[in-house]
């Protein structure tokens, strides 16, 4: 405060009282102020600018003014109600000097200046509000707009322009002259939007799709209210816009996923429940065909029925694979826990494949290490199914050489054993590129394999699912 009295400023700021000095250099409480001594001002006025502003005094009263008496140098308070509400904010000070003449700040002039300071308080407050909310308006993440009932934007913030793909609010205001035709993908949504605003004067979370500047489509959520004039006519709409495209795409993907899962579950449940109904007639066909083959038949009849029997077995194998896989996918297949003899499982495996291997001129060796326990608890049926799948593939894809089925004990305690089953063959082999696909459903090494050897491509996928259900692991080299 080099150009004004620091003592006077501090006094007014602290007490919130008006100070009027008629001869500051010679009379009053501030004659010893360093500034007053140096500059020797005559008339001095200092009024606090307070918000909310003071209520003007009633007619005949003066505001709380501290005045210096020219004759006796004393100060008096012109209004005994000189205190101010402590909740009010001092936003500034009005400080005036006249160094040529004493007593220029008469009571009437002080009153005018006090009223002007009240208006200044309001203006300063409004400027602060504008600065604060202008920053919010400019930097808001959501779009903020005003538009007419006829569909033309009056104002828009930068986020509104960004959401709609425009470089600036000015470009948006210049380009969009009819909101319903240029923005709404479905113009009837604009009519619905207006009807709600007409009836309720506000709308929250109205979801629709807008065209952006480049004609791409964005999902938006609009919240707005109707601003009316004193006669109740619509002045304009104002509100906010949120870009909800990402949320909508996520919801769409989630709905599609749920629909796909529901469809797969329905398919799996249907096939799982149809298992008995499908297998029963097939078993009847196979059984009756074998019975007929035991009767006296001509060579042609026997040839035909033998092919029927072979085809029925092939079809049953395919049906079994599909139904088992569907059961597993539908979560309908449970692993049993019962006592069984491992030796019996291996003997059953030999009964199925030793003759087939011999017919092809290939050898088969099935064995187990001495430390492998024979009495086990588990699911012998599913264990046998896995070994049949693996051994069947070995026989199918091996033209010469041998097939080895071996069981080893990896770990054993008094109550638990971890066994390793391996099926090794000297067949056609598998390329490194196809190994990763082997355990995927409906997959074989390549299409030529399917044409030459047949099969559903489900055997290894089923084996993997069964091994997983048993808490094991399956792999190929």
C-alpha angles and dihedrals in degrees: 000000000000095000098044138039110282092196093055092046092050092047094052093043091051100041097030088221128136115248120204118176119188095192107009097174095056109025139033139040096301101058090108093051108123092230093048091049092050101040099028097210119193111202117026130180128182121175126177116237103220133183125238084037120237118265108255113253119258119260112294095021129105127214120256098287127169106211132185117227111227094212105046102018091232128136127229134183110235094202121037090209090071099140124100132215107270090217091066118096125233102223097173148330132253108218123181133172136187113193096182106054137031125227097021093137099076121181092259092051091046090054091052091048091048091054090048090052089053090055089046089053090054092047093049091048092050091048090053091049091049091049091049097045094037087061091049090048093050096044102036115128092218123067114257120199149164120206138171124249086249092063108260125126117241095183140357135180125229093264091055089055092046094051090053094044099251125136095228143359089254091058091048093050091048096048103040108069098150115033096189094054102034103037111026115082086200107034091197087070088067089056091049090048091052094046091055091048091048092052102036104019090227140056129196128201098350104178122209141135125260132196112236123215091271091048093251113136127245128187112229137185114213127200116181147149136214118248112203133189125238090277092054095253118141108265096178144310120253130184150108137286126208125196104232097168094116091049092049092049090050091050090048092050091047092050091049091049092049091047091050092048091048091050092048091047091049091049092046093047091049095050092043092052091046092054095098094041092053099042096046098065091041091054089048091053091050093045095048092045090055091049091052090048088061092060129080108284137166118250091253093050092047090049092051095047092046088057090046089053093048093047092046091053091048091049092047090052091053092046091049091052094048094045094046092049091048090050092051092047091048091050091241097122117091128190114233126225110210139130118268142157115250090206090063091053091052092047091051088051091052092049090056100047114019093081092044090052091047091052089057091047095245127126126238128201121186118184147143135213119258094245093057109109115232099202108072141162117224141077109314093180094058092041089053090047091056093047091047090053093050096041092044090055090049092053092043096052100037118089099171139004126040144309121220123198111186137174122202133177113237098177134001137184131168092275106024140043130189109211130195118212118193131183114194127183141172094228135128095300130216130263119239090243092061100043094085091055096050097094095044115106120261091010132129131171092269141333093266089061090058092048094049103036105021124210137132099260088236101104098087093038090055091045091053092049091049093047090050091051088053091052093248139117135240129197142159136224 
